Structures are given as C-alpha cells and as structure tokens.
Amino acid sequence: MIPKGTKLLCLVLCLGQRIQAQDRNFSIPTISAVPGSVVPWNETVKILCKGAPESYLYHLKILRNSKYQQVNEILGYQKEAAVFTIHPMDANSAGNYRCQYRSYKGWSEHSDALDLVVTDTMNQDYTMENLIRMIVAGLVLVALLAILAEDWHSRRVLHKEGRQDLAETSCSKQKCQTEWTLQPAPNGHLADTWKC
Ligand SMILES: *[C@@H]1O[C@H](CO)[C@@H](O)[C@H](O)[C@H]1NC(C)=O
C-alpha cells in the first residue's frame, strides 16, 4: 500500500511537470512508420518523428527491459519530420518505439508509443511445413490405430473360433468314442471305427 502522502506528492509533481511543459509551449512529438508499422523481415522501414519547427535534435528510443533506450539521434532542423531509417528489419528492430525532440526550450515530452512488428516470411513457411508434417503424422497415427484395431479384432475372432473348434473336436471325439464303445470293431482295428 502506497502512503497517501506519496500519492499526493506524485500528483502534485506530475501536475507540476504538465503545467511546466504547457508553459514552455511544447508540442508533443508525433511518431509514425512509413510504409507501415508491420514490416516484412529484411525490409526497410522509416520512422518519422515530427516535432516543432524549432527542434534541432531528435532521439529515437526503444523499450528494452521496461526502459526506453536510445536507438538513434538526428541532429539538425527538419522541414517536416526527422526520418530514422531502419534496415534491415529483424526481430531486434521490432518493438515499442517513442521519440523526443530538443529545442532551445529543452527536451519535449515523449511521443506516443509506436509498435513496430516484423513479419517473418521464412517462419510462415516453417509454420506451413509444420502443419503438413503434423497432418501426415496424424494420418500415420490413424493408420496405425486402424491396423492395431483390425489385429485385435481378428485375434478376438480367432480366439472365439478356436474355442468353438476345440469344443467341436472334443464333442466329436466323445461321439466317436461313444460309437466305438457301442460298435466294437469286427476286425480288431480301432481306427476303422473312428468316424470323425
Ligand atoms: C536482404 O535484403 C538484401 C537487400 O537489402 C538482399 O541483398 C538480401 O539477399 C536479403 N536477404 C535475404 C536472406 O533475403
């Protein structure tokens, strides 16, 4: 819990800073990306920082480890805006950017944040490849399961049939034995009377 005093102090300070900034008649710089903030990997992107006519120094910052670190600076008066060129675009260049300018009045406030996103065409290909691989693996798995199920089913049927066969043979043996006992062989050969 933050003590009330601290909160109040912050409020006063923050308000004070705002009033001071307004007093100095600073306009907040505007940041934009050309051609856009979604950039294909290895392409070029320009970050425009538009300040006031009297600004003579521009800083571009990126958010790293929850702190804004300076990436680049442009010194000199600009007609329209300071142009920071980022090339080649990669994962390191992607991130949250802000800019700031300096005039004889001092440093301006930070601009709004600009999120630069890199689209990795190679990764997209990998994704597609992985998808195909997964589908193939899935089909193989299904085929394997089908084979296993088929095998299990036929084993069960065989087992049943086997038991039936066993029952039948023992039954016919009994019959034969009964017949044999009922009809003793006239010639003495036991095998002749087996009528299985
Ligand atoms: C990156 O872009 C440069 C041109 O700016 C090109 O020469 C290079 O081949 C590209 N690299 C890849 C891996 O596409």
The ligand as an ORCA input file, in Angstrom:
! r2SCAN-3c Opt
* xyz 0 1
  C      18.073     -8.972    -47.510
  O      17.989     -7.817    -48.311
  C      19.131     -7.555    -49.098
  C      18.883     -6.281    -49.855
  O      18.573     -5.250    -48.999
  C      19.376     -8.713    -50.040
  O      20.557     -8.491    -50.758
  C      19.495     -9.998    -49.250
  O      19.616    -11.078    -50.129
  C      18.269    -10.186    -48.385
  N      18.466    -11.360    -47.582
  C      17.599    -12.385    -47.585
  C      18.009    -13.543    -46.760
  O      16.580    -12.340    -48.227
*
